[in-house]
Amino acid sequence: MENARSIPTSQAIPGWRLILSDAGRFWALRQTPFPVDAVRAGADPAVDADTFAEVQAAVEQQEEIARRVTS
């Protein structure tokens, strides 16, 4: 991802850093670690997808895993 492009501010996910690779793939990296229990339950702090909508859905899926085990 040496030539990663910036993401428009309209495409933001609070708590996650977005990267658009030189190949046009979206990556999202959680800015703070998930709790250990969430990681053990399968929450992944780094996801990728072909479109912003898909990476947004992937992030929501990870956050839902974390909510289930930390609530």
Summary of the structure (lengths in Angstrom):
residues: 71
radius of gyration: 12.5
end to end distance: 35.4
largest distance: 39.1
contacts: 177
relative contact order: 0.19
helix: 34%
strand: 21%
